Every structure is written in C-alpha cells, then in structure tokens.
Amino acid sequence: MNFQDAEKTYRNLKEQYAAGKLTDEELEAQVAELSHQDAQGHWWQLGVESGEWYMHDGQKWNKATPPTAPVAPAAPPPAPVVPATPPPAPVALAGRGNGKGLSAPILIGIIALVAVVAILFVVGGYFVISGVLGGSATTTPTPLLALLPSPVIPTITLEVPTDTPLPPPTIEVTATPAPAKPTAAKKPASPTPAGPTATKTPNVPPGVYVTNIETIPVQANIGDTIGFKVSFLNTTGSIQTYNWYVKWYQCPEQCQDFKHSQGETLLMNSNLATGTSALSTSENINLRAGIRCGLIAVATYIDPVNQLPTPFQATKNDGHFPFTPCH
C-alpha cells in the first residue's frame, strides 16, 4: 500500500464514521492498520482525526510530509558499435624483393652496357673497313647519334595485392549489478494515541446547540456560590445573538415537568460564533444547606418572537445536565 491508497482508504473510513457506521474504537483500529514503511525504512501513520501523516524517527512519532513516489530512471541508450577502419592497402612493386633473379634496374644497366659496346664495335669496324678499302676517298661520316639504336625502356608492372580487411573488434558490455534492496526494519509500535485523538462531531441540522454544562468551580460543595460554564455548537454558518441564562432544578420534585426552577443565573447577552465556543454565566447561585444532591442545569434563552423562556436544543441528555454538590 502506498501513501495515496492509504489516504483514499482513510477518507472512506471517515465517511463511514460520519454516517454512524463505525464507533470511535473501530475508527482508531482501522486507521492504525493503514501504517506502512517507505523505501528508507521509516514507518508512517495517519492521524485519526486530522488525516495528517506522522513519521517514526526511531524514538517517537513526528508530523511530516510523505515523500512523493519515485520515478524510475530511463534505461541508458545502447552503446554505438563503431566498426574498425581497415588500414589502407599497401602498393608493392612487382618482382621487388621476391628473391627470383636480378632486379629490374640491374637488368636495364646490363642491357644498356651491351648496347653501347655493340655500337662501338660496329663504328670501329666501319672506320677500319673504310680506311682499308677506300684509301683517301672522302666520305661524309654519319653522325654517331644516328647510328645509336633507340634504347628499349622496360615496362614496369605494378602488382596491387588484394588485402583482406580485419574483422571489426567485438565490444564487450559489462552489466552493472542492481543495488541491493534495503532490509526492511522492524515495524515500530503504533503511537499512543495514533495521531490526534478522534472527537466525534454531532451530525445535526443547522441551529445552535448546547453540548455541555459544568459548574464554576468544577468541584462545587454545599454552601458555595456558583455559576455555570456552557459549551455551545453553532451550525448555522453565521454569528447568532441570544439573551440567555441557566436555570437549575432540584430532583426529583422539580424534575417531573421542569416548570418551576430552584433558581437561575443573571441574564446574559452574547454573540455565539460559528463552530464551538464556551461562555460563563454570573456566579450568583448559593447552594444553601438542605439542598438535595441531585441537581439539574438547563440553558435557556428568551425567544425573540414571543418573549418566552425556551430551552436551547442539546446534543445529549435532552438539555438536562446533572451536577452533584454533595461529596
């Protein structure tokens, strides 16, 4: 379960609780089941009333903001395979350094030398024959260059060997091992209480209600002069103004029809804010000797239409809040 699932389940539980389908104890127990552990080993718990997150730091629970869901990193692109560039093919001269016969330059030199010797031999023989046979006869000598034969230039053949290109190198990719998964830590005990304590808000129609009445001082005794502290709930959505006071009755005589009270506080004029508020009356009630211990307090206002005393609506006890000065 992640944080979003836990919050969705929590909202469903609160709706069931507001509809009266869950008690306070059932709500706290089911919200406690929504605790879970994050990737760093920290435990998280939702507050029952507020719905806020609390993180356990190993010693205590602290209010904290849950981490966002991690985004998986994109896989790296595959490494490009670069083919090896084969080396340029070498150019070799045919017959050079092959170990068979004489090299081409030596052969050319020998041929040229033989040709010169042959030319000299022919020219020398010509002059000898001319001197013997012709005597003093005048002859026009033929230029030497004209008698020389045209040299034969050997043809050099270049042999380009066919080289076999080397195969491209194989690129070896070493996989990086995934990091080890952290070991889950032991779940700490749920906080006591699990977040803020749930307080059930009455599901009532719009209006002004009394939720509680207690004496001032709280521990009242026979012979004390007391007042009352009244807790109000304003669900109208706006400020309401009342002239009000508290009546008190002695039971069982006056608690049959609540028509005749034992006494009442001074009249108060108050503005009741929206939501909950607490107001105190004057302290003018004297608990004289002889009063029985079973007493009832009722908050009452003056109806602006008929100017009659009217009990406030209440969320419990029909607006009758008992108090006991005998201990």
C-alpha positions as a printed NumPy array, in Angstrom:
array([[   0.   ,    0.   ,    0.   ],
       [   1.326,    3.452,   -0.938],
       [   0.513,    6.862,    0.555],
       [  -2.253,    7.599,   -1.99 ],
       [  -4.048,    4.283,   -1.304],
       [  -3.83 ,    4.845,    2.464],
       [  -5.31 ,    8.353,    2.185],
       [  -8.161,    7.07 ,   -0.023],
       [  -8.973,    4.306,    2.489],
       [  -8.817,    6.868,    5.325],
       [ -11.386,    9.102,    3.584],
       [ -13.736,    6.118,    3.15 ],
       [ -13.388,    5.287,    6.863],
       [ -14.188,    8.894,    7.848],
       [ -17.315,    8.814,    5.667],
       [ -18.457,    5.596,    7.373],
       [ -17.714,    7.149,   10.771],
       [ -19.689,   10.307,    9.942],
       [ -22.613,    8.115,    8.832],
       [ -22.572,    6.329,   12.223],
       [ -21.346,    3.006,   10.786],
       [ -18.124,    2.995,   12.868],
       [ -17.529,    3.672,   16.562],
       [ -14.551,    5.699,   17.868],
       [ -12.683,    2.498,   18.748],
       [ -13.345,    0.88 ,   15.34 ],
       [ -12.179,    4.014,   13.506],
       [  -8.919,    4.194,   15.505],
       [  -8.227,    0.465,   14.991],
       [  -8.778,    0.574,   11.205],
       [  -6.762,    3.793,   10.732],
       [  -3.894,    2.161,   12.662],
       [  -3.889,   -0.625,   10.028],
       [  -3.009,    1.967,    7.339],
       [   0.537,    2.43 ,    8.708],
       [   3.279,    1.33 ,    6.287],
       [   7.019,    1.584,    5.676],
       [   8.784,    3.648,    2.99 ],
       [  11.895,    2.72 ,    0.977],
       [  14.214,    4.266,    3.613],
       [  12.779,    2.048,    6.356],
       [  10.675,    4.768,    8.078],
       [   7.19 ,    3.925,    9.341],
       [   4.27 ,    6.285,    8.583],
       [   0.883,    6.621,   10.327],
       [  -2.202,    8.779,    9.603],
       [  -3.739,   10.883,   12.402],
       [  -7.233,    9.569,   13.211],
       [  -8.91 ,   12.988,   13.451],
       [  -6.747,   15.253,   11.26 ],
       [  -5.768,   12.801,    8.498],
       [  -2.19 ,   14.19 ,    8.578],
       [   0.898,   11.962,    8.251],
       [   3.238,   11.129,   11.181],
       [   6.717,    9.532,   10.718],
       [   8.509,    7.434,   13.369],
       [  12.168,    8.581,   13.685],
       [  13.176,    5.52 ,   15.743],
       [  12.152,    7.087,   19.076],
       [   8.902,    8.993,   18.626],
       [   6.241,    9.991,   16.062],
       [   6.602,   13.382,   14.362],
       [   4.281,   15.176,   11.938],
       [   5.883,   15.021,    8.457],
       [   5.136,   15.243,    4.759],
       [   5.321,   11.85 ,    2.976],
       [   7.779,   11.558,    0.078],
       [   6.493,   11.575,   -3.497],
       [   6.558,    8.35 ,   -5.495],
       [   9.986,    7.834,   -7.051],
       [  10.254,    7.989,  -10.838],
       [  12.102,    5.05 ,  -12.4  ],
       [  15.187,    6.253,  -14.327],
       [  15.104,    5.805,  -18.069],
       [  17.25 ,    2.988,  -19.435],
       [  20.505,    4.289,  -20.969],
       [  20.726,    4.03 ,  -24.783],
       [  22.806,    1.121,  -26.103],
       [  26.441,    1.921,  -26.792],
       [  27.027,    2.502,  -30.545],
       [  29.064,   -0.14 ,  -32.319],
       [  31.853,    1.626,  -34.268],
       [  33.334,   -0.597,  -36.95 ],
       [  37.111,   -0.603,  -37.11 ],
       [  38.536,    1.219,  -40.126],
       [  40.695,   -1.215,  -42.091],
       [  44.248,    0.036,  -42.793],
       [  44.946,    1.354,  -46.35 ],
       [  46.069,   -1.307,  -48.777],
       [  49.871,   -1.144,  -49.422],
       [  51.174,   -0.648,  -53.039],
       [  54.043,   -3.064,  -53.896],
       [  56.278,   -3.208,  -56.979],
       [  56.121,   -6.476,  -58.867],
       [  59.265,   -8.624,  -58.599],
       [  60.841,   -6.427,  -55.864],
       [  62.416,   -8.358,  -53.069],
       [  60.926,  -11.644,  -54.224],
       [  64.345,  -13.486,  -54.313],
       [  63.973,  -14.619,  -58.009],
       [  66.784,  -13.347,  -60.464],
       [  68.164,   -9.828,  -60.815],
       [  66.193,   -6.724,  -60.071],
       [  64.847,   -4.525,  -62.886],
       [  67.42 ,   -1.69 ,  -62.565],
       [  70.357,   -4.102,  -62.832],
       [  68.927,   -5.716,  -65.95 ],
       [  68.397,   -2.297,  -67.56 ],
       [  72.024,   -1.339,  -66.826],
       [  73.371,   -4.563,  -68.324],
       [  71.265,   -4.147,  -71.474],
       [  72.428,   -0.542,  -71.926],
       [  76.073,   -1.508,  -71.431],
       [  75.816,   -4.304,  -74.033],
       [  74.154,   -1.902,  -76.483],
       [  76.982,    0.664,  -76.114],
       [  79.665,   -1.978,  -76.603],
       [  77.889,   -3.238,  -79.733],
       [  77.645,    0.275,  -81.16 ],
       [  81.324,    0.943,  -80.522],
       [  82.227,   -2.313,  -82.164],
       [  80.157,   -1.541,  -85.286],
       [  81.514,    2.006,  -85.59 ],
       [  85.104,    0.895,  -85.109],
       [  84.717,   -1.821,  -87.739],
       [  83.203,    0.639,  -90.164],
       [  86.14 ,    3.029,  -89.904],
       [  88.644,    0.212,  -90.26 ],
       [  86.992,   -1.145,  -93.418],
       [  86.637,    2.333,  -94.891],
       [  90.363,    3.053,  -94.383],
       [  91.49 ,   -0.217,  -95.945],
       [  89.202,   -0.29 ,  -98.96 ],
       [  88.752,    3.355,  -99.857],
       [  92.173,    4.821,  -99.108],
       [  91.917,    8.62 ,  -99.301],
       [  88.374,    8.678, -100.597],
       [  86.352,   11.441,  -98.988],
       [  83.249,   10.257,  -97.132],
       [  80.665,   12.04 ,  -95.114],
       [  80.635,   10.461,  -91.752],
       [  77.273,    9.519,  -90.323],
       [  76.587,   11.185,  -87.026],
       [  77.146,    8.936,  -84.104],
       [  73.755,    9.595,  -82.589],
       [  72.064,    8.461,  -85.772],
       [  73.84 ,    5.15 ,  -85.559],
       [  72.886,    4.572,  -81.937],
       [  69.86 ,    2.31 ,  -81.544],
       [  66.839,    3.607,  -79.625],
       [  67.062,    2.325,  -76.097],
       [  64.427,   -0.154,  -75.115],
       [  62.571,    1.065,  -71.951],
       [  61.397,   -1.878,  -69.948],
       [  57.761,   -1.932,  -68.841],
       [  57.304,   -1.943,  -65.077],
       [  54.196,   -3.761,  -63.95 ],
       [  52.701,   -2.72 ,  -60.562],
       [  51.033,   -5.529,  -58.685],
       [  48.394,   -4.402,  -56.143],
       [  47.778,   -7.221,  -53.719],
       [  44.223,   -7.819,  -52.506],
       [  44.235,   -7.301,  -48.751],
       [  41.576,   -8.961,  -46.597],
       [  40.164,   -6.373,  -44.142],
       [  40.384,   -7.255,  -40.49 ],
       [  37.06 ,   -8.069,  -38.726],
       [  35.718,   -5.244,  -36.53 ],
       [  36.535,   -5.637,  -32.825],
       [  33.864,   -7.056,  -30.556],
       [  32.665,   -4.561,  -27.905],
       [  32.083,   -6.279,  -24.586],
       [  29.367,   -4.712,  -22.42 ],
       [  29.592,   -5.483,  -18.712],
       [  26.245,   -5.297,  -16.909],
       [  26.155,   -3.18 ,  -13.725],
       [  24.567,   -5.181,  -10.885],
       [  21.382,   -3.652,   -9.38 ],
       [  21.79 ,   -2.162,   -5.88 ],
       [  20.822,   -4.461,   -3.059],
       [  17.276,   -3.957,   -1.739],
       [  17.35 ,   -2.414,    1.742],
       [  16.408,   -4.77 ,    4.531],
       [  13.018,   -3.931,    5.972],
       [  13.272,   -2.6  ,    9.506],
       [  11.075,   -3.9  ,   12.279],
       [   7.738,   -2.066,   12.423],
       [   7.616,    0.223,   15.5  ],
       [   4.658,    0.156,   17.813],
       [   1.749,    2.36 ,   16.784],
       [   1.764,    5.759,   18.515],
       [  -0.418,    6.135,   21.57 ],
       [  -2.754,    7.567,   20.523],
       [  -2.335,    7.017,   16.742],
       [  -2.069,   10.68 ,   15.803],
       [  -4.593,   13.19 ,   17.216],
       [  -7.469,   11.664,   19.194],
       [ -10.702,   11.468,   17.237],
       [ -13.547,   13.665,   18.546],
       [ -16.933,   12.825,   17.133],
       [ -18.794,   15.868,   15.794],
       [ -22.58 ,   15.52 ,   16.123],
       [ -24.382,   15.245,   12.789],
       [ -27.184,   17.752,   13.46 ],
       [ -29.32 ,   20.126,   11.371],
       [ -28.39 ,   23.838,   11.21 ],
       [ -29.015,   25.517,   14.563],
       [ -27.481,   26.429,   17.92 ],
       [ -26.954,   23.563,   20.376],
       [ -25.709,   23.111,   23.944],
       [ -23.142,   20.318,   24.198],
       [ -22.197,   20.545,   27.919],
       [ -22.8  ,   22.456,   31.188],
       [ -20.442,   22.346,   34.172],
       [ -20.293,   24.283,   37.445],
       [ -17.905,   27.118,   38.368],
       [ -15.965,   25.985,   40.322],
       [ -15.968,   22.461,   38.896],
       [ -15.89 ,   20.887,   42.38 ],
       [ -18.962,   22.543,   43.91 ],
       [ -19.987,   21.92 ,   47.534],
       [ -22.938,   22.764,   49.762],
       [ -22.563,   26.342,   50.935],
       [ -20.687,   27.537,   47.775],
       [ -21.815,   30.348,   45.497],
       [ -21.519,   29.015,   41.959],
       [ -22.052,   29.841,   38.282],
       [ -22.052,   27.75 ,   35.12 ],
       [ -19.798,   27.283,   32.072],
       [ -21.871,   26.435,   28.966],
       [ -20.403,   24.903,   25.754],
       [ -22.248,   25.87 ,   22.535],
       [ -22.21 ,   24.472,   18.964],
       [ -23.333,   26.919,   16.222],
       [ -24.027,   25.106,   12.934],
       [ -25.928,   27.934,   11.2  ],
       [ -22.836,   29.273,    9.403],
       [ -23.211,   32.809,   10.879],
       [ -22.97 ,   34.609,   14.243],
       [ -26.135,   34.293,   16.373],
       [ -27.112,   36.681,   19.202],
       [ -29.049,   35.486,   22.282],
       [ -30.332,   36.754,   25.656],
       [ -29.816,   33.664,   27.789],
       [ -29.264,   32.279,   31.295],
       [ -29.101,   28.937,   33.15 ],
       [ -31.93 ,   27.537,   35.297],
       [ -31.309,   24.858,   37.909],
       [ -33.71 ,   22.314,   39.371],
       [ -33.806,   20.05 ,   42.444],
       [ -34.77 ,   16.472,   41.719],
       [ -36.986,   14.598,   41.914],
       [ -39.583,   17.236,   42.908],
       [ -38.853,   19.77 ,   40.156],
       [ -37.609,   17.33 ,   37.505],
       [ -41.042,   15.927,   36.611],
       [ -42.157,   18.744,   34.342],
       [ -39.339,   21.359,   34.745],
       [ -41.948,   24.124,   35.112],
       [ -40.63 ,   25.577,   38.367],
       [ -36.882,   26.001,   38.865],
       [ -34.923,   26.252,   42.101],
       [ -33.159,   29.369,   40.777],
       [ -31.418,   30.917,   37.807],
       [ -28.344,   32.966,   36.846],
       [ -28.408,   36.572,   35.69 ],
       [ -29.477,   37.247,   32.072],
       [ -26.577,   37.282,   29.558],
       [ -26.466,   38.901,   26.085],
       [ -23.945,   37.081,   23.894],
       [ -22.864,   36.667,   20.27 ],
       [ -22.293,   32.993,   19.506],
       [ -19.615,   32.462,   16.813],
       [ -19.883,   29.658,   14.286],
       [ -18.473,   26.329,   15.435],
       [ -17.831,   25.615,   19.127],
       [ -17.499,   28.179,   21.91 ],
       [ -17.764,   28.291,   25.72 ],
       [ -19.378,   31.109,   27.764],
       [ -19.645,   31.615,   31.521],
       [ -22.598,   32.947,   33.492],
       [ -22.571,   35.116,   36.613],
       [ -21.777,   33.331,   39.886],
       [ -24.884,   34.117,   41.883],
       [ -26.279,   30.67 ,   42.774],
       [ -25.982,   29.858,   46.505],
       [ -26.008,   26.144,   47.35 ],
       [ -27.538,   26.593,   50.804],
       [ -27.783,   23.81 ,   53.36 ],
       [ -30.687,   21.436,   52.979],
       [ -30.455,   21.162,   49.179],
       [ -30.579,   17.627,   47.887],
       [ -27.604,   16.305,   45.91 ],
       [ -29.459,   15.513,   42.668],
       [ -29.484,   18.796,   40.702],
       [ -30.12 ,   19.574,   37.021],
       [ -28.884,   22.592,   34.955],
       [ -30.718,   23.727,   31.783],
       [ -29.506,   26.521,   29.409],
       [ -32.427,   28.757,   28.402],
       [ -32.863,   31.738,   26.04 ],
       [ -35.621,   34.361,   25.551],
       [ -37.479,   33.687,   22.314],
       [ -37.383,   36.991,   20.35 ],
       [ -40.834,   36.314,   18.826],
       [ -42.964,   35.514,   21.879],
       [ -40.507,   36.69 ,   24.581],
       [ -40.869,   33.361,   26.406],
       [ -38.015,   31.399,   28.063],
       [ -37.104,   28.49 ,   25.779],
       [ -34.53 ,   25.731,   26.449],
       [ -31.679,   25.509,   23.914],
       [ -31.534,   22.431,   21.725],
       [ -28.954,   19.956,   23.045],
       [ -26.836,   17.141,   21.585],
       [ -27.417,   14.866,   24.617],
       [ -29.489,   14.402,   27.797],
       [ -32.362,   16.417,   26.259],
       [ -30.513,   19.51 ,   27.509],
       [ -30.67 ,   18.361,   31.163],
       [ -27.123,   18.362,   32.602],
       [ -26.858,   16.926,   36.149],
       [ -24.417,   18.187,   38.782],
       [ -23.828,   16.986,   42.375],
       [ -22.598,   19.319,   45.139],
       [ -22.659,   16.587,   47.811],
       [ -19.438,   14.59 ,   48.177]])
